[in-house]
């Protein structure tokens, strides 16, 4: 092999190496671009999945709590039915057949309303003798009661209600104003 052939072979090898280097650079650039697009795609998929989950939760909440406004309006009806029943002296029921019939009708209506509340996951909060909890109770008054620790509910003026795990209306209560706080009580002193 003469010098010309050797030089041509070397030049050919240099050209091939340069082309290979350009091709390797292009591959590196394409891999980087592919990784960027893969990252963007994965983020878009994660975002879409999060959006789907949020939408499903919102739809579930809407179906669970859609009746909350209507149910809140019915709470006064329930309270009035209870007041009507407690206002009739039991001794008079045996003497007056019309009063007994009226009482039975009101009692039946109250039971039916309670059944409907139960079917719709509306539960009554009746916290008598429990520790006051500002998340579920509203203090109407405080009164000193011998033998009761500070913050214990001594009287329930109006029951509270929950719909599923959400407060519909707080129970209106009176609490004991004692010397020592009840364990776990959080009574607001600005009542």
ZAROKOL-925451 format. One record per residue: x, y, z of N, C-alpha, C, O in turn; residue in one letter; residue number from 1. Coordinates in pm, whole numbers. Layout:
// residues N
X,Y,Z,X,Y,Z,X,Y,Z,X,Y,Z,A,NUM
...
// end
This chain:
// residues 191
85,-116,0,0,0,0,90,123,0,184,134,79,X,1
60,214,-91,142,334,-96,83,441,-6,-23,424,54,X,2
155,551,4,116,661,93,-21,719,59,-96,756,149,X,3
-53,728,-65,-180,786,-108,-295,699,-58,-396,749,-8,X,4
-279,571,-73,-385,481,-26,-398,488,125,-509,485,179,X,5
-286,497,194,-288,506,341,-356,636,383,-440,637,473,X,6
-319,746,316,-379,875,349,-529,874,322,-608,928,400,X,7
-569,812,209,-712,803,178,-784,719,282,-896,753,322,X,8
-722,611,326,-782,524,428,-796,598,561,-895,584,633,X,9
-693,678,590,-696,756,715,-805,863,706,-882,881,800,X,10
-811,932,592,-914,1036,574,-1054,974,580,-1147,1030,638,X,11
-1066,858,518,-1195,788,521,-1232,750,665,-1348,762,706,X,12
-1132,705,741,-1155,668,881,-1193,792,963,-1283,784,1047,X,13
-1126,905,941,-1153,1030,1012,-1296,1075,979,-1370,1118,1068,X,14
-1333,1066,851,-1468,1106,810,-1573,1017,876,-1675,1066,926,X,15
-1547,887,876,-1640,794,941,-1652,825,1090,-1761,823,1146,X,16
-1536,854,1155,-1537,888,1299,-1615,1018,1323,-1689,1028,1421,X,17
-1599,1115,1236,-1670,1242,1249,-1820,1219,1231,-1901,1272,1307,X,18
-1856,1138,1129,-1997,1108,1107,-2054,1030,1227,-2168,1054,1269,X,19
-1975,938,1280,-2018,861,1397,-2035,952,1518,-2129,937,1595,X,20
-1945,1047,1533,-1955,1142,1645,-2080,1229,1630,-2150,1253,1728,X,21
-2108,1274,1509,-2229,1353,1484,-2352,1268,1512,-2448,1316,1572,X,22
-2350,1142,1468,-2463,1052,1491,-2483,1026,1641,-2596,1024,1689,X,23
-2373,1006,1714,-2381,984,1859,-2434,1108,1930,-2513,1098,2024,X,24
-2390,1226,1884,-2441,1351,1941,-2591,1364,1916,-2668,1402,2004,X,25
-2632,1329,1793,-2775,1336,1758,-2856,1237,1842,-2966,1270,1886,X,26
-2803,1118,1863,-2870,1018,1947,-2885,1070,2089,-2990,1056,2151,X,27
-2778,1131,2142,-2782,1188,2277,-2888,1297,2287,-2963,1302,2384,X,28
-2894,1385,2185,-2996,1490,2183,-3137,1431,2177,-3227,1477,2248,X,29
-3156,1330,2093,-3287,1266,2079,-3329,1194,2209,-3446,1198,2247,X,30
-3233,1128,2275,-3262,1062,2403,-3303,1165,2508,-3395,1142,2587,X,31
-3233,1279,2508,-3266,1386,2603,-3407,1439,2576,-3486,1458,2669,X,32
-3438,1463,2448,-3571,1510,2410,-3676,1406,2446,-3783,1442,2496,X,33
-3648,1278,2422,-3742,1171,2456,-3766,1167,2607,-3880,1149,2651,X,34
-3660,1184,2686,-3675,1186,2833,-3761,1304,2878,-3844,1291,2968,X,35
-3740,1420,2814,-3821,1537,2849,-3968,1512,2818,-4056,1543,2899,X,36
-3995,1455,2699,-4134,1427,2663,-4195,1319,2753,-4313,1326,2787,X,37
-4115,1221,2791,-4163,1116,2881,-4199,1177,3017,-4302,1144,3076,X,38
-4112,1267,3066,-4138,1334,3193,-4268,1416,3186,-4351,1411,3276,X,39
-4283,1492,3075,-4405,1572,3058,-4528,1482,3051,-4632,1515,3108,X,40
-4517,1370,2979,-4629,1278,2968,-4666,1219,3105,-4784,1210,3139,X,41
-4565,1179,3181,-4591,1122,3314,-4657,1224,3406,-4748,1191,3482,X,42
-4613,1348,3399,-4674,1455,3480,-4818,1480,3436,-4907,1499,3519,X,43
-4841,1479,3305,-4977,1500,3253,-5068,1385,3296,-5183,1408,3333,X,44
-5017,1261,3293,-5096,1147,3338,-5127,1157,3488,-5239,1129,3530,X,45
-5028,1196,3566,-5049,1211,3711,-5150,1322,3739,-5237,1308,3825,X,46
-5139,1433,3666,-5233,1543,3682,-5374,1500,3644,-5471,1534,3713,X,47
-5386,1426,3535,-5517,1377,3492,-5576,1282,3596,-5696,1287,3623,X,48
-5493,1196,3653,-5542,1102,3756,-5586,1178,3881,-5689,1145,3941,X,49
-5508,1280,3922,-5547,1362,4037,-5678,1435,4011,-5764,1443,4099,X,50
-5694,1488,3890,-5818,1556,3853,-5935,1459,3857,-6043,1493,3904,X,51
-5914,1337,3806,-6020,1235,3809,-6059,1201,3953,-6178,1189,3984,X,52
-5959,1185,4040,-5988,1153,4181,-6065,1267,4249,-6161,1244,4321,X,53
-6020,1392,4224,-6090,1507,4283,-6234,1514,4234,-6325,1539,4313,X,54
-6254,1492,4106,-6389,1496,4049,-6475,1386,4109,-6592,1408,4139,X,55
-6419,1267,4127,-6494,1156,4187,-6530,1188,4332,-6642,1160,4376,X,56
-6436,1247,4407,-6465,1285,4546,-6572,1393,4552,-6663,1386,4635,X,57
-6561,1493,4464,-6661,1599,4461,-6799,1544,4426,-6899,1584,4485,X,58
-6803,1452,4330,-6930,1390,4292,-6987,1310,4409,-7108,1314,4434,X,59
-6901,1239,4479,-6945,1163,4596,-6998,1257,4705,-7102,1231,4764,X,60
-6924,1367,4730,-6969,1464,4830,-7101,1528,4790,-7189,1547,4874,X,61
-7115,1560,4662,-7240,1620,4615,-7356,1525,4639,-7463,1566,4683,X,62
-7335,1397,4608,-7444,1302,4628,-7473,1279,4777,-7588,1258,4815,X,63
-7369,1283,4861,-7389,1262,5004,-7455,1382,5071,-7540,1366,5159,X,64
-7416,1504,5029,-7458,1622,5101,-7556,1710,5023,-7583,1823,5063,X,65
-7611,1658,4913,-7705,1736,4832,-7830,1775,4911,-7888,1881,4888,X,66
-7870,1690,5003,-7993,1717,5079,-7967,1798,5205,-8059,1822,5282,X,67
-7844,1840,5228,-7809,1908,5353,-7895,2032,5376,-7944,2053,5487,X,68
-7914,2115,5275,-7995,2236,5291,-8139,2202,5324,-8199,2262,5413,X,69
-8195,2106,5253,-8333,2063,5278,-8345,2001,5417,-8439,2030,5491,X,70
-8249,1917,5452,-8251,1852,5584,-8241,1956,5695,-8309,1944,5797,X,71
-8158,2058,5676,-8143,2163,5777,-8277,2233,5801,-8310,2268,5914,X,72
-8353,2253,5694,-8485,2315,5707,-8582,2225,5783,-8671,2275,5853,X,73
-8567,2094,5771,-8657,2001,5840,-8624,1985,5989,-8705,1932,6064,X,74
-8507,2030,6031,-8469,2015,6172,-8566,2091,6262,-8600,2044,6370,X,75
-8610,2208,6219,-8707,2285,6299,-8840,2211,6309,-8906,2217,6413,X,76
-8878,2141,6204,-9002,2062,6208,-8986,1952,6313,-9077,1929,6393,X,77
-8872,1886,6313,-8846,1781,6411,-8849,1838,6553,-8907,1778,6644,X,78
-8786,1954,6571,-8786,2018,6703,-8929,2052,6747,-8965,2029,6863,X,79
-9009,2104,6657,-9147,2141,6691,-9232,2019,6724,-9316,2025,6814,X,80
-9210,1909,6654,-9283,1785,6687,-9245,1738,6827,-9332,1697,6904,X,81
-9117,1743,6860,-9073,1703,6995,-9131,1794,7102,-9176,1747,7207,X,82
-9132,1925,7075,-9190,2020,7172,-9339,1992,7191,-9389,1999,7303,X,83
-9409,1961,7083,-9552,1933,7093,-9576,1810,7180,-9668,1809,7261,X,84
-9494,1709,7164,-9511,1587,7243,-9480,1610,7391,-9549,1558,7478,X,85
-9376,1689,7419,-9340,1711,7560,-9434,1810,7628,-9439,1816,7751,X,86
-9509,1888,7551,-9599,1987,7613,-9730,1926,7661,-9803,1989,7738,X,87
-9761,1806,7618,-9887,1742,7658,-9861,1659,7784,-9780,1566,7782,X,88
-9929,1692,7894,-9913,1613,8016,-9962,1469,7996,-10073,1448,7946,X,89
-9882,1373,8035,-9915,1231,8016,-10045,1192,8087,-10119,1107,8038,X,90
-10073,1255,8200,-10194,1221,8275,-10321,1255,8200,-10424,1190,8221,X,91
-10317,1355,8115,-10437,1396,8042,-10468,1305,7924,-10580,1305,7874,X,92
-10371,1227,7879,-10391,1141,7763,-10498,1033,7789,-10573,997,7699,X,93
-10503,983,7912,-10601,879,7945,-10743,935,7956,-10840,863,7937,X,94
-10755,1064,7988,-10886,1125,8010,-10949,1183,7884,-11071,1195,7877,X,95
-10868,1218,7786,-10920,1287,7667,-10882,1208,7542,-10766,1207,7502,X,96
-10980,1144,7480,-10956,1059,7364,-10908,1141,7243,-10825,1093,7166,X,97
-10959,1263,7226,-10916,1348,7116,-10769,1391,7132,-10692,1393,7037,X,98
-10734,1424,7256,-10597,1461,7285,-10503,1341,7263,-10393,1357,7211,X,99
-10549,1224,7302,-10471,1100,7283,-10450,1073,7134,-10341,1034,7093,X,100
-10554,1093,7053,-10545,1072,6909,-10448,1172,6846,-10367,1136,6762,X,101
-10457,1297,6888,-10366,1400,6839,-10222,1366,6877,-10131,1375,6794,X,102
-10202,1326,7002,-10069,1288,7050,-10012,1172,6967,-9896,1177,6926,X,103
-10092,1071,6944,-10047,955,6866,-10009,996,6724,-9911,946,6668,X,104
-10087,1087,6664,-10057,1134,6529,-9926,1211,6523,-9845,1190,6432,X,105
-9905,1298,6620,-9780,1376,6624,-9662,1282,6649,-9556,1296,6588,X,106
-9681,1187,6740,-9575,1090,6770,-9541,1006,6647,-9423,979,6621,X,107
-9641,965,6574,-9620,886,6452,-9545,969,6346,-9456,919,6278,X,108
-9582,1095,6335,-9514,1184,6239,-9368,1203,6279,-9279,1202,6193,X,109
-9342,1219,6408,-9205,1235,6456,-9122,1110,6429,-9007,1119,6387,X,110
-9181,992,6453,-9111,865,6425,-9078,852,6276,-8968,811,6240,X,111
-9174,888,6190,-9153,879,6045,-9041,974,6001,-8957,937,5918,X,112
-9039,1094,6056,-8934,1190,6023,-8798,1137,6070,-8698,1151,5999,X,113
-8794,1077,6189,-8669,1020,6241,-8622,905,6152,-8502,890,6129,X,114
-8715,824,6101,-8680,714,6011,-8621,768,5880,-8523,714,5828,X,115
-8681,874,5828,-8632,935,5705,-8492,995,5728,-8405,983,5642,X,116
-8472,1059,5843,-8340,1111,5877,-8238,996,5878,-8128,1009,5823,X,117
-8275,886,5942,-8184,772,5952,-8151,716,5813,-8035,682,5787,X,118
-8249,706,5725,-8226,655,5589,-8128,744,5513,-8057,697,5425,X,119
-8125,872,5546,-8038,968,5477,-7913,1002,5557,-7849,1104,5533,X,120
-7879,915,5654,-7758,930,5736,-7753,1061,5811,-7647,1122,5824,X,121
-7867,1104,5862,-7875,1222,5947,-7894,1170,6089,-7993,1104,6120,X,122
-7797,1201,6175,-7803,1151,6313,-7812,1266,6411,-7759,1375,6388,X,123
-7880,1239,6521,-7902,1339,6624,-7784,1338,6721,-7731,1232,6754,X,124
-7744,1456,6766,-7639,1471,6868,-7709,1511,6997,-7767,1620,7006,X,125
-7704,1424,7096,-7764,1453,7227,-7655,1434,7333,-7640,1325,7388,X,126
-7579,1540,7362,-7457,1528,7441,-7472,1547,7592,-7374,1584,7658,X,127
-7588,1525,7649,-7609,1547,7792,-7507,1467,7873,-7486,1348,7847,X,128
-7444,1532,7971,-7343,1475,8062,-7212,1440,7991,-7130,1367,8046,X,129
-7191,1492,7871,-7064,1473,7802,-6981,1599,7818,-7030,1702,7866,X,130
-6853,1591,7778,-6763,1705,7782,-6795,1795,7662,-6812,1747,7551,X,131
-6801,1925,7687,-6827,2022,7581,-6721,2012,7472,-6602,2007,7501,X,132
-6766,2011,7346,-6677,2009,7231,-6723,2118,7135,-6833,2108,7080,X,133
-6642,2223,7114,-6686,2335,7030,-6709,2297,6884,-6768,2374,6809,X,134
-6663,2181,6844,-6685,2136,6706,-6827,2083,6686,-6875,2076,6573,X,135
-6896,2047,6796,-7028,1987,6784,-7133,2056,6871,-7253,2030,6855,X,136
-7090,2142,6961,-7182,2203,7057,-7170,2355,7055,-7064,2410,7026,X,137
-7280,2421,7088,-7281,2566,7102,-7330,2598,7243,-7441,2561,7280,X,138
-7247,2667,7320,-7282,2701,7458,-7380,2817,7458,-7355,2921,7398,X,139
-7492,2797,7525,-7593,2902,7540,-7580,2968,7678,-7600,3088,7693,X,140
-7545,2886,7778,-7526,2942,7912,-7430,2854,7990,-7407,2737,7956,X,141
-7374,2913,8097,-7293,2840,8195,-7358,2858,8331,-7410,2965,8363,X,142
-7355,2753,8410,-7417,2760,8541,-7336,2675,8640,-7291,2565,8605,X,143
-7317,2726,8763,-7247,2644,8862,-7337,2529,8907,-7452,2550,8945,X,144
-7282,2408,8902,-7356,2289,8943,-7265,2209,9036,-7159,2162,8995,X,145
-7307,2194,9162,-7224,2116,9256,-7204,1973,9205,-7298,1907,9160,X,146
-7081,1928,9213,-7050,1791,9173,-7022,1773,9024,-6987,1663,8982,X,147
-7036,1877,8946,-7009,1867,8802,-6882,1948,8771,-6866,2061,8817,X,148
-6795,1889,8694,-6671,1957,8654,-6702,2064,8550,-6802,2056,8478,X,149
-6617,2161,8543,-6630,2270,8446,-6628,2212,8304,-6538,2135,8270,X,150
-6725,2249,8222,-6727,2205,8083,-6814,2084,8056,-6824,2040,7942,X,151
-6877,2029,8159,-6969,1916,8139,-7105,1973,8098,-7153,2070,8157,X,152
-7166,1911,7998,-7296,1957,7950,-7403,1914,8050,-7421,1795,8078,X,153
-7474,2015,8104,-7576,1987,8206,-7718,1996,8151,-7811,1942,8211,X,154
-7735,2062,8039,-7868,2074,7981,-7856,2088,7830,-7768,2158,7779,X,155
-7945,2019,7760,-7948,2031,7615,-8075,2109,7579,-8186,2064,7604,X,156
-8055,2226,7520,-8168,2310,7483,-8222,2271,7346,-8342,2280,7321,X,157
-8133,2229,7258,-8173,2190,7123,-8072,2087,7074,-7951,2112,7080,X,158
-8118,1972,7025,-8022,1871,6980,-7949,1918,6854,-7999,2000,6777,X,159
-7832,1864,6836,-7755,1890,6714,-7776,1776,6617,-7832,1673,6652,X,160
-7730,1796,6494,-7745,1692,6392,-7621,1685,6305,-7557,1786,6278,X,161
-7590,1563,6262,-7481,1537,6168,-7542,1475,6043,-7639,1400,6051,X,162
-7483,1505,5928,-7518,1435,5805,-7389,1369,5759,-7292,1436,5726,X,163
-7391,1237,5757,-7271,1156,5734,-7169,1196,5839,-7194,1177,5958,X,164
-7056,1251,5801,-6953,1290,5897,-6941,1442,5909,-6840,1492,5958,X,165
-7041,1514,5864,-7037,1660,5862,-7145,1715,5955,-7257,1664,5960,X,166
-7110,1822,6027,-7205,1885,6118,-7312,1959,6038,-7281,2039,5950,X,167
-7438,1929,6070,-7549,1997,6006,-7595,2113,6094,-7622,2223,6045,X,168
-7603,2087,6225,-7637,2191,6322,-7577,2153,6456,-7590,2038,6499,X,169
-7509,2248,6525,-7453,2215,6656,-7563,2203,6760,-7668,2267,6750,X,170
-7539,2121,6860,-7632,2109,6973,-7618,2234,7059,-7507,2276,7091,X,171
-7731,2292,7097,-7728,2410,7184,-7740,2360,7327,-7836,2292,7364,X,172
-7639,2394,7408,-7626,2333,7539,-7595,2435,7648,-7551,2547,7621,X,173
-7620,2391,7771,-7575,2462,7889,-7465,2378,7953,-7476,2256,7958,X,174
-7360,2443,8001,-7249,2369,8059,-7227,2410,8205,-7263,2519,8248,X,175
-7168,2318,8278,-7136,2343,8418,-7019,2440,8428,-6923,2433,8352,X,176
-7031,2530,8524,-6924,2626,8549,-6866,2589,8685,-6900,2647,8788,X,177
-6776,2490,8681,-6715,2441,8804,-6577,2497,8824,-6529,2579,8746,X,178
-6512,2450,8932,-6379,2498,8964,-6272,2427,8881,-6176,2490,8836,X,179
-6289,2297,8860,-6186,2223,8785,-6241,2185,8648,-6355,2140,8636,X,180
-6159,2204,8544,-6206,2169,8410,-6221,2019,8392,-6143,1941,8446,X,181
-6322,1980,8316,-6341,1839,8285,-6229,1795,8193,-6178,1873,8113,X,182
-6191,1669,8204,-6082,1618,8122,-6121,1623,7975,-6225,1570,7936,X,183
-6038,1687,7896,-6062,1698,7752,-6152,1812,7713,-6183,1828,7595,X,184
-6196,1894,7810,-6289,2003,7776,-6213,2122,7722,-6098,2148,7758,X,185
-6281,2194,7634,-6225,2315,7574,-6338,2418,7581,-6403,2445,7480,X,186
-6360,2475,7696,-6470,2570,7711,-6421,2710,7685,-6320,2753,7741,X,187
-6491,2782,7601,-6459,2920,7571,-6508,3006,7687,-6628,3007,7716,X,188
-6419,3077,7752,-6455,3157,7868,-6527,3285,7830,-6577,3354,7919,X,189
-6536,3318,7701,-6599,3442,7657,-6746,3423,7624,-6799,3496,7541,X,190
-6812,3328,7685,-6953,3300,7656,-7039,3408,7716,-7161,3404,7703,X,191
// end
